[in-house]
Amino acid sequence: MPPDHPGLSEEEVLAHGGWHPRYARVLAVTSDGDYGFAVVDGNGDGAELEAEMWEWGSGGWDGAGSSGAGPLSNLGPERTGGGIGNAYFAYGSAPGRQSVTISFDDRLHDVPVSRHGVWAFIKTRTSPHGHELPSLTA
C-alpha cells in the first residue's frame, strides 16, 4: 500500500535540510514509504557532498542523519550507504546513463540516474530473511 503522504522531493530537501537554496543543489533524491535519501552538493561546486537520510513523521519529512560523501569527482559507480529503520540505501554516479539496476531484497530495481549523473536508492526490506545491502548489478 502506498504511503498517505508525498515522497521526498528536491524542494523538501532544500527547504528543510538547512541548505541555502541559492547555492545548494540536490544531485539525487528518492523515498520509499516513510524513509527517504538524498545526495546534496551543499555549495554547488561538487567539492563536498552530503548523504542524507530522511524520515516521515509529525506530518512532514525530517532529517534523520547525514554523513560526508566526499567530492563529486571521487563518487564512484556505487557507494553502499547503510540503513535507517528497516530501509536500506545506496548511491553512486553513472554519468551518461539513464538508469542503473540494483539488487536488493531478492529483487532487481531499475533506478533512474539524475540529470547530474548521480543515482540514489532506498527501499524498505520486505523479506524477513534478507541480510544483504543494496548492490549495483548493471
VMD Tcl script that builds the backbone (N, CA, C; Angstrom):
set m [mol new atoms 414]
animate dup $m
set s [atomselect $m all]
$s set {name element resname resid chain x y z} {
  {N N MET 1 A 0.845 -1.173 0.000}
  {CA C MET 1 A 0.000 0.000 0.000}
  {C C MET 1 A 0.897 1.245 0.000}
  {N N PRO 2 A 0.639 2.201 -0.892}
  {CA C PRO 2 A 1.469 3.407 -0.948}
  {C C PRO 2 A 1.265 4.263 0.309}
  {N N PRO 3 A 2.277 5.059 0.644}
  {CA C PRO 3 A 2.132 5.926 1.822}
  {C C PRO 3 A 1.056 6.977 1.587}
  {N N ASP 4 A 0.511 7.495 2.664}
  {CA C ASP 4 A -0.524 8.533 2.563}
  {C C ASP 4 A 0.085 9.928 2.656}
  {N N HIS 5 A 1.304 10.067 2.158}
  {CA C HIS 5 A 1.997 11.355 2.156}
  {C C HIS 5 A 2.867 11.445 0.913}
  {N N PRO 6 A 3.272 12.651 0.547}
  {CA C PRO 6 A 4.119 12.805 -0.648}
  {C C PRO 6 A 5.521 12.248 -0.413}
  {N N GLY 7 A 6.145 11.800 -1.501}
  {CA C GLY 7 A 7.525 11.342 -1.423}
  {C C GLY 7 A 8.470 12.504 -1.181}
  {N N LEU 8 A 9.663 12.189 -0.746}
  {CA C LEU 8 A 10.692 13.205 -0.526}
  {C C LEU 8 A 11.054 13.835 -1.875}
  {N N SER 9 A 11.163 15.158 -1.910}
  {CA C SER 9 A 11.466 15.877 -3.152}
  {C C SER 9 A 12.691 16.766 -2.969}
  {N N GLU 10 A 13.247 17.222 -4.100}
  {CA C GLU 10 A 14.361 18.172 -4.056}
  {C C GLU 10 A 13.963 19.418 -3.276}
  {N N GLU 11 A 12.756 19.902 -3.532}
  {CA C GLU 11 A 12.273 21.122 -2.862}
  {C C GLU 11 A 12.211 20.932 -1.348}
  {N N GLU 12 A 11.750 19.762 -0.926}
  {CA C GLU 12 A 11.656 19.459 0.507}
  {C C GLU 12 A 13.047 19.417 1.146}
  {N N VAL 13 A 13.996 18.793 0.471}
  {CA C VAL 13 A 15.363 18.704 0.991}
  {C C VAL 13 A 15.960 20.099 1.147}
  {N N LEU 14 A 15.790 20.953 0.149}
  {CA C LEU 14 A 16.347 22.306 0.216}
  {C C LEU 14 A 15.632 23.148 1.268}
  {N N ALA 15 A 14.308 23.004 1.367}
  {CA C ALA 15 A 13.540 23.826 2.298}
  {C C ALA 15 A 13.754 23.435 3.756}
  {N N HIS 16 A 13.961 22.153 4.030}
  {CA C HIS 16 A 14.014 21.697 5.420}
  {C C HIS 16 A 15.335 21.048 5.812}
  {N N GLY 17 A 16.322 21.076 4.919}
  {CA C GLY 17 A 17.599 20.452 5.209}
  {C C GLY 17 A 18.667 21.407 5.704}
  {N N GLY 18 A 18.307 22.677 5.872}
  {CA C GLY 18 A 19.280 23.642 6.352}
  {C C GLY 18 A 20.220 24.152 5.265}
  {N N TRP 19 A 19.878 23.915 4.010}
  {CA C TRP 19 A 20.731 24.334 2.901}
  {C C TRP 19 A 20.302 25.684 2.378}
  {N N HIS 20 A 21.254 26.468 1.891}
  {CA C HIS 20 A 20.922 27.737 1.255}
  {C C HIS 20 A 20.523 27.422 -0.181}
  {N N PRO 21 A 19.269 27.676 -0.551}
  {CA C PRO 21 A 18.788 27.272 -1.872}
  {C C PRO 21 A 19.495 27.962 -3.037}
  {N N ARG 22 A 20.176 29.056 -2.762}
  {CA C ARG 22 A 20.894 29.749 -3.824}
  {C C ARG 22 A 22.165 29.004 -4.231}
  {N N TYR 23 A 22.735 28.240 -3.305}
  {CA C TYR 23 A 23.992 27.565 -3.569}
  {C C TYR 23 A 23.869 26.046 -3.660}
  {N N ALA 24 A 23.056 25.458 -2.809}
  {CA C ALA 24 A 22.961 24.002 -2.746}
  {C C ALA 24 A 22.188 23.444 -3.930}
  {N N ARG 25 A 22.522 22.218 -4.279}
  {CA C ARG 25 A 21.761 21.505 -5.297}
  {C C ARG 25 A 21.626 20.053 -4.848}
  {N N VAL 26 A 20.457 19.513 -5.098}
  {CA C VAL 26 A 20.190 18.115 -4.779}
  {C C VAL 26 A 20.556 17.309 -6.020}
  {N N LEU 27 A 21.538 16.434 -5.880}
  {CA C LEU 27 A 22.019 15.660 -7.017}
  {C C LEU 27 A 21.156 14.434 -7.291}
  {N N ALA 28 A 20.555 13.872 -6.246}
  {CA C ALA 28 A 19.653 12.723 -6.395}
  {C C ALA 28 A 18.805 12.641 -5.133}
  {N N VAL 29 A 17.554 12.241 -5.301}
  {CA C VAL 29 A 16.642 12.107 -4.157}
  {C C VAL 29 A 15.687 10.958 -4.441}
  {N N THR 30 A 15.343 10.222 -3.386}
  {CA C THR 30 A 14.429 9.095 -3.519}
  {C C THR 30 A 13.769 8.831 -2.174}
  {N N SER 31 A 12.646 8.122 -2.216}
  {CA C SER 31 A 11.991 7.731 -0.970}
  {C C SER 31 A 11.207 6.456 -1.190}
  {N N ASP 32 A 10.951 5.772 -0.088}
  {CA C ASP 32 A 10.130 4.572 -0.086}
  {C C ASP 32 A 9.389 4.540 1.243}
  {N N GLY 33 A 8.072 4.684 1.183}
  {CA C GLY 33 A 7.288 4.707 2.417}
  {C C GLY 33 A 7.683 5.887 3.283}
  {N N ASP 34 A 8.051 5.604 4.520}
  {CA C ASP 34 A 8.385 6.652 5.482}
  {C C ASP 34 A 9.867 7.001 5.525}
  {N N TYR 35 A 10.653 6.513 4.576}
  {CA C TYR 35 A 12.090 6.759 4.572}
  {C C TYR 35 A 12.527 7.397 3.255}
  {N N GLY 36 A 13.473 8.308 3.350}
  {CA C GLY 36 A 13.983 8.983 2.173}
  {C C GLY 36 A 15.486 9.119 2.230}
  {N N PHE 37 A 16.079 9.433 1.086}
  {CA C PHE 37 A 17.522 9.585 0.989}
  {C C PHE 37 A 17.829 10.611 -0.100}
  {N N ALA 38 A 18.839 11.436 0.147}
  {CA C ALA 38 A 19.237 12.445 -0.830}
  {C C ALA 38 A 20.756 12.603 -0.826}
  {N N VAL 39 A 21.291 12.920 -1.993}
  {CA C VAL 39 A 22.698 13.293 -2.133}
  {C C VAL 39 A 22.694 14.782 -2.466}
  {N N VAL 40 A 23.355 15.576 -1.603}
  {CA C VAL 40 A 23.306 17.032 -1.716}
  {C C VAL 40 A 24.704 17.593 -1.898}
  {N N ASP 41 A 24.824 18.539 -2.818}
  {CA C ASP 41 A 26.045 19.317 -3.023}
  {C C ASP 41 A 25.782 20.659 -2.347}
  {N N GLY 42 A 26.288 20.831 -1.148}
  {CA C GLY 42 A 25.937 21.966 -0.308}
  {C C GLY 42 A 26.303 23.335 -0.833}
  {N N ASN 43 A 27.377 23.445 -1.608}
  {CA C ASN 43 A 27.730 24.771 -2.114}
  {C C ASN 43 A 27.767 24.825 -3.639}
  {N N GLY 44 A 27.306 23.760 -4.287}
  {CA C GLY 44 A 27.128 23.770 -5.730}
  {C C GLY 44 A 28.362 23.568 -6.586}
  {N N ASP 45 A 29.519 23.344 -5.959}
  {CA C ASP 45 A 30.727 23.181 -6.774}
  {C C ASP 45 A 31.238 21.743 -6.831}
  {N N GLY 46 A 30.548 20.830 -6.165}
  {CA C GLY 46 A 30.945 19.428 -6.185}
  {C C GLY 46 A 32.088 19.074 -5.260}
  {N N ALA 47 A 32.581 20.035 -4.479}
  {CA C ALA 47 A 33.744 19.796 -3.624}
  {C C ALA 47 A 33.445 18.878 -2.438}
  {N N GLU 48 A 32.226 18.928 -1.910}
  {CA C GLU 48 A 31.875 18.094 -0.754}
  {C C GLU 48 A 30.395 17.777 -0.802}
  {N N LEU 49 A 30.089 16.494 -0.937}
  {CA C LEU 49 A 28.711 16.034 -0.969}
  {C C LEU 49 A 28.287 15.535 0.408}
  {N N GLU 50 A 26.990 15.567 0.639}
  {CA C GLU 50 A 26.400 15.001 1.857}
  {C C GLU 50 A 25.410 13.919 1.457}
  {N N ALA 51 A 25.452 12.803 2.157}
  {CA C ALA 51 A 24.478 11.732 2.006}
  {C C ALA 51 A 23.503 11.883 3.172}
  {N N GLU 52 A 22.240 12.165 2.868}
  {CA C GLU 52 A 21.264 12.484 3.904}
  {C C GLU 52 A 20.144 11.459 3.975}
  {N N MET 53 A 19.836 11.029 5.189}
  {CA C MET 53 A 18.699 10.162 5.440}
  {C C MET 53 A 17.552 11.015 5.962}
  {N N TRP 54 A 16.338 10.670 5.557}
  {CA C TRP 54 A 15.145 11.406 5.946}
  {C C TRP 54 A 14.086 10.432 6.426}
  {N N GLU 55 A 13.213 10.914 7.314}
  {CA C GLU 55 A 12.131 10.081 7.829}
  {C C GLU 55 A 10.853 10.908 7.919}
  {N N TRP 56 A 9.737 10.295 7.538}
  {CA C TRP 56 A 8.444 10.963 7.624}
  {C C TRP 56 A 7.934 10.854 9.056}
  {N N GLY 57 A 7.530 11.970 9.627}
  {CA C GLY 57 A 6.975 11.965 10.976}
  {C C GLY 57 A 6.355 13.301 11.295}
  {N N SER 58 A 5.348 13.306 12.131}
  {CA C SER 58 A 4.670 14.543 12.556}
  {C C SER 58 A 4.198 15.376 11.367}
  {N N GLY 59 A 3.727 14.722 10.321}
  {CA C GLY 59 A 3.166 15.442 9.189}
  {C C GLY 59 A 4.149 16.023 8.199}
  {N N GLY 60 A 5.427 15.632 8.269}
  {CA C GLY 60 A 6.398 16.153 7.321}
  {C C GLY 60 A 7.678 15.337 7.308}
  {N N TRP 61 A 8.535 15.650 6.354}
  {CA C TRP 61 A 9.839 14.991 6.260}
  {C C TRP 61 A 10.820 15.670 7.208}
  {N N ASP 62 A 11.552 14.860 7.973}
  {CA C ASP 62 A 12.558 15.356 8.914}
  {C C ASP 62 A 13.897 14.716 8.596}
  {N N GLY 63 A 14.958 15.511 8.684}
  {CA C GLY 63 A 16.299 14.966 8.522}
  {C C GLY 63 A 16.574 13.970 9.626}
  {N N ALA 64 A 17.143 12.815 9.268}
  {CA C ALA 64 A 17.387 11.756 10.255}
  {C C ALA 64 A 18.865 11.396 10.342}
  {N N GLY 65 A 19.721 12.191 9.716}
  {CA C GLY 65 A 21.148 11.940 9.783}
  {C C GLY 65 A 21.801 12.206 8.447}
  {N N SER 66 A 23.076 12.523 8.497}
  {CA C SER 66 A 23.821 12.736 7.260}
  {C C SER 66 A 25.284 12.416 7.499}
  {N N SER 67 A 25.982 12.200 6.407}
  {CA C SER 67 A 27.420 11.985 6.503}
  {C C SER 67 A 28.074 12.532 5.245}
  {N N GLY 68 A 29.309 12.931 5.381}
  {CA C GLY 68 A 30.058 13.431 4.243}
  {C C GLY 68 A 30.269 12.326 3.221}
  {N N ALA 69 A 30.137 12.668 1.959}
  {CA C ALA 69 A 30.292 11.683 0.899}
  {C C ALA 69 A 31.470 12.016 -0.021}
  {N N GLY 70 A 32.285 12.988 0.370}
  {CA C GLY 70 A 33.452 13.334 -0.433}
  {C C GLY 70 A 33.089 14.180 -1.636}
  {N N PRO 71 A 34.055 14.455 -2.484}
  {CA C PRO 71 A 33.805 15.277 -3.667}
  {C C PRO 71 A 33.095 14.489 -4.769}
  {N N LEU 72 A 32.350 15.194 -5.580}
  {CA C LEU 72 A 31.640 14.580 -6.694}
  {C C LEU 72 A 32.614 13.870 -7.632}
  {N N SER 73 A 33.802 14.429 -7.819}
  {CA C SER 73 A 34.782 13.830 -8.725}
  {C C SER 73 A 35.253 12.452 -8.253}
  {N N ASN 74 A 35.099 12.149 -6.974}
  {CA C ASN 74 A 35.514 10.851 -6.434}
  {C C ASN 74 A 34.349 9.884 -6.242}
  {N N LEU 75 A 33.141 10.316 -6.562}
  {CA C LEU 75 A 31.977 9.445 -6.381}
  {C C LEU 75 A 31.998 8.376 -7.458}
  {N N GLY 76 A 32.160 7.139 -7.053}
  {CA C GLY 76 A 32.242 6.033 -7.995}
  {C C GLY 76 A 30.879 5.497 -8.396}
  {N N PRO 77 A 30.866 4.413 -9.155}
  {CA C PRO 77 A 29.615 3.840 -9.620}
  {C C PRO 77 A 28.692 3.408 -8.483}
  {N N GLU 78 A 29.273 2.961 -7.375}
  {CA C GLU 78 A 28.434 2.523 -6.261}
  {C C GLU 78 A 29.094 2.843 -4.929}
  {N N ARG 79 A 28.282 3.344 -4.032}
  {CA C ARG 79 A 28.705 3.549 -2.658}
  {C C ARG 79 A 27.542 3.070 -1.798}
  {N N THR 80 A 27.659 1.893 -1.217}
  {CA C THR 80 A 26.587 1.388 -0.368}
  {C C THR 80 A 26.578 2.212 0.898}
  {N N GLY 81 A 25.420 2.770 1.205}
  {CA C GLY 81 A 25.320 3.677 2.325}
  {C C GLY 81 A 25.063 3.014 3.653}
  {N N GLY 82 A 23.948 2.329 3.782}
  {CA C GLY 82 A 23.583 1.739 5.050}
  {C C GLY 82 A 22.086 1.712 5.210}
  {N N GLY 83 A 21.630 1.918 6.436}
  {CA C GLY 83 A 20.205 1.799 6.677}
  {C C GLY 83 A 19.674 2.791 7.683}
  {N N ILE 84 A 18.353 2.929 7.641}
  {CA C ILE 84 A 17.606 3.721 8.608}
  {C C ILE 84 A 16.309 2.957 8.849}
  {N N GLY 85 A 16.050 2.625 10.092}
  {CA C GLY 85 A 14.898 1.780 10.381}
  {C C GLY 85 A 15.075 0.462 9.649}
  {N N ASN 86 A 14.052 0.036 8.918}
  {CA C ASN 86 A 14.179 -1.190 8.133}
  {C C ASN 86 A 14.332 -0.884 6.635}
  {N N ALA 87 A 14.832 0.317 6.326}
  {CA C ALA 87 A 15.103 0.707 4.944}
  {C C ALA 87 A 16.619 0.793 4.759}
  {N N TYR 88 A 17.053 0.453 3.539}
  {CA C TYR 88 A 18.478 0.446 3.231}
  {C C TYR 88 A 18.724 1.257 1.967}
  {N N PHE 89 A 19.856 1.958 1.939}
  {CA C PHE 89 A 20.129 2.851 0.824}
  {C C PHE 89 A 21.509 2.618 0.234}
  {N N ALA 90 A 21.655 3.079 -1.009}
  {CA C ALA 90 A 22.928 3.075 -1.716}
  {C C ALA 90 A 22.868 4.222 -2.716}
  {N N TYR 91 A 24.033 4.626 -3.210}
  {CA C TYR 91 A 24.082 5.719 -4.183}
  {C C TYR 91 A 25.392 5.637 -4.948}
  {N N GLY 92 A 25.459 6.377 -6.033}
  {CA C GLY 92 A 26.675 6.376 -6.827}
  {C C GLY 92 A 26.530 7.276 -8.036}
  {N N SER 93 A 27.513 7.200 -8.927}
  {CA C SER 93 A 27.460 8.019 -10.136}
  {C C SER 93 A 27.419 7.106 -11.359}
  {N N ALA 94 A 26.745 7.580 -12.371}
  {CA C ALA 94 A 26.650 6.853 -13.630}
  {C C ALA 94 A 26.414 7.865 -14.748}
  {N N PRO 95 A 27.367 8.786 -14.951}
  {CA C PRO 95 A 27.200 9.808 -15.979}
  {C C PRO 95 A 26.919 9.193 -17.346}
  {N N GLY 96 A 26.000 9.817 -18.070}
  {CA C GLY 96 A 25.666 9.355 -19.405}
  {C C GLY 96 A 24.669 8.213 -19.452}
  {N N ARG 97 A 24.279 7.701 -18.289}
  {CA C ARG 97 A 23.311 6.601 -18.254}
  {C C ARG 97 A 21.946 7.125 -17.839}
  {N N GLN 98 A 20.904 6.444 -18.253}
  {CA C GLN 98 A 19.542 6.810 -17.882}
  {C C GLN 98 A 19.111 6.123 -16.593}
  {N N SER 99 A 19.649 4.901 -16.367}
  {CA C SER 99 A 19.280 4.154 -15.168}
  {C C SER 99 A 20.366 3.139 -14.831}
  {N N VAL 100 A 20.291 2.622 -13.623}
  {CA C VAL 100 A 21.131 1.520 -13.167}
  {C C VAL 100 A 20.190 0.475 -12.570}
  {N N THR 101 A 20.699 -0.729 -12.390}
  {CA C THR 101 A 19.909 -1.793 -11.783}
  {C C THR 101 A 20.519 -2.158 -10.447}
  {N N ILE 102 A 19.677 -2.192 -9.427}
  {CA C ILE 102 A 20.102 -2.507 -8.068}
  {C C ILE 102 A 19.456 -3.819 -7.647}
  {N N SER 103 A 20.246 -4.677 -7.028}
  {CA C SER 103 A 19.740 -5.914 -6.447}
  {C C SER 103 A 19.552 -5.688 -4.944}
  {N N PHE 104 A 18.329 -5.965 -4.476}
  {CA C PHE 104 A 18.051 -5.811 -3.048}
  {C C PHE 104 A 16.796 -6.585 -2.692}
  {N N ASP 105 A 16.837 -7.267 -1.566}
  {CA C ASP 105 A 15.661 -7.952 -1.021}
  {C C ASP 105 A 15.126 -8.989 -2.019}
  {N N ASP 106 A 16.050 -9.699 -2.668}
  {CA C ASP 106 A 15.717 -10.746 -3.643}
  {C C ASP 106 A 14.978 -10.222 -4.867}
  {N N ARG 107 A 15.178 -8.954 -5.203}
  {CA C ARG 107 A 14.547 -8.350 -6.385}
  {C C ARG 107 A 15.546 -7.444 -7.085}
  {N N LEU 108 A 15.254 -7.179 -8.375}
  {CA C LEU 108 A 16.013 -6.200 -9.139}
  {C C LEU 108 A 15.179 -4.936 -9.257}
  {N N HIS 109 A 15.824 -3.780 -9.095}
  {CA C HIS 109 A 15.141 -2.484 -9.124}
  {C C HIS 109 A 15.839 -1.588 -10.141}
  {N N ASP 110 A 15.067 -1.024 -11.083}
  {CA C ASP 110 A 15.603 -0.031 -12.001}
  {C C ASP 110 A 15.584 1.319 -11.299}
  {N N VAL 111 A 16.721 1.970 -11.260}
  {CA C VAL 111 A 16.874 3.240 -10.547}
  {C C VAL 111 A 17.296 4.311 -11.548}
  {N N PRO 112 A 16.549 5.406 -11.626}
  {CA C PRO 112 A 16.932 6.458 -12.579}
  {C C PRO 112 A 18.212 7.179 -12.148}
  {N N VAL 113 A 18.957 7.615 -13.138}
  {CA C VAL 113 A 20.138 8.451 -12.911}
  {C C VAL 113 A 19.684 9.890 -13.135}
  {N N SER 114 A 20.005 10.763 -12.196}
  {CA C SER 114 A 19.565 12.157 -12.281}
  {C C SER 114 A 20.287 12.910 -13.395}
  {N N ARG 115 A 19.831 14.098 -13.672}
  {CA C ARG 115 A 20.464 14.952 -14.687}
  {C C ARG 115 A 21.894 15.308 -14.297}
  {N N HIS 116 A 22.258 15.092 -13.030}
  {CA C HIS 116 A 23.611 15.357 -12.545}
  {C C HIS 116 A 24.515 14.124 -12.655}
  {N N GLY 117 A 23.956 13.012 -13.157}
  {CA C GLY 117 A 24.749 11.787 -13.299}
  {C C GLY 117 A 24.860 10.983 -12.019}
  {N N VAL 118 A 23.993 11.252 -11.040}
  {CA C VAL 118 A 24.034 10.581 -9.739}
  {C C VAL 118 A 22.735 9.806 -9.553}
  {N N TRP 119 A 22.833 8.626 -8.953}
  {CA C TRP 119 A 21.637 7.850 -8.636}
  {C C TRP 119 A 21.565 7.626 -7.121}
  {N N ALA 120 A 20.337 7.446 -6.640}
  {CA C ALA 120 A 20.100 7.169 -5.218}
  {C C ALA 120 A 18.994 6.130 -5.118}
  {N N PHE 121 A 19.148 5.233 -4.154}
  {CA C PHE 121 A 18.212 4.124 -3.962}
  {C C PHE 121 A 17.917 3.989 -2.476}
  {N N ILE 122 A 16.655 3.772 -2.136}
  {CA C ILE 122 A 16.269 3.394 -0.783}
  {C C ILE 122 A 15.033 2.510 -0.886}
  {N N LYS 123 A 15.013 1.446 -0.124}
  {CA C LYS 123 A 13.855 0.541 -0.095}
  {C C LYS 123 A 13.708 -0.019 1.307}
  {N N THR 124 A 12.469 -0.204 1.688}
  {CA C THR 124 A 12.156 -0.865 2.943}
  {C C THR 124 A 12.215 -2.368 2.698}
  {N N ARG 125 A 12.925 -3.066 3.557}
  {CA C ARG 125 A 13.070 -4.518 3.402}
  {C C ARG 125 A 11.723 -5.194 3.628}
  {N N THR 126 A 11.368 -6.107 2.723}
  {CA C THR 126 A 10.116 -6.860 2.870}
  {C C THR 126 A 10.376 -8.313 3.231}
  {N N SER 127 A 11.567 -8.811 2.912}
  {CA C SER 127 A 11.903 -10.192 3.214}
  {C C SER 127 A 12.501 -10.281 4.616}
  {N N PRO 128 A 11.884 -11.055 5.504}
  {CA C PRO 128 A 12.434 -11.161 6.867}
  {C C PRO 128 A 13.770 -11.890 6.912}
  {N N HIS 129 A 14.111 -12.585 5.825}
  {CA C HIS 129 A 15.349 -13.364 5.813}
  {C C HIS 129 A 16.477 -12.673 5.054}
  {N N GLY 130 A 16.191 -11.539 4.422}
  {CA C GLY 130 A 17.212 -10.831 3.667}
  {C C GLY 130 A 18.205 -10.140 4.583}
  {N N HIS 131 A 19.464 -10.226 4.218}
  {CA C HIS 131 A 20.500 -9.581 5.030}
  {C C HIS 131 A 21.470 -8.750 4.201}
  {N N GLU 132 A 21.358 -8.859 2.881}
  {CA C GLU 132 A 22.303 -8.147 2.036}
  {C C GLU 132 A 21.945 -6.671 1.948}
  {N N LEU 133 A 22.944 -5.874 1.653}
  {CA C LEU 133 A 22.731 -4.461 1.386}
  {C C LEU 133 A 22.452 -4.299 -0.104}
  {N N PRO 134 A 21.864 -3.190 -0.517}
  {CA C PRO 134 A 21.651 -2.968 -1.943}
  {C C PRO 134 A 22.976 -2.994 -2.697}
  {N N SER 135 A 22.970 -3.583 -3.888}
  {CA C SER 135 A 24.187 -3.610 -4.683}
  {C C SER 135 A 23.885 -3.373 -6.157}
  {N N LEU 136 A 24.806 -2.711 -6.806}
  {CA C LEU 136 A 24.690 -2.376 -8.229}
  {C C LEU 136 A 24.935 -3.646 -9.039}
  {N N THR 137 A 24.031 -3.942 -9.979}
  {CA C THR 137 A 24.228 -5.099 -10.834}
  {C C THR 137 A 24.483 -4.704 -12.273}
  {N N ALA 138 A 23.907 -3.588 -12.699}
  {CA C ALA 138 A 24.113 -3.134 -14.078}
  {C C ALA 138 A 23.846 -1.650 -14.184}
}
mol reanalyze $m
mol bondsrecalc $m
mol representation Tube
mol addrep $m
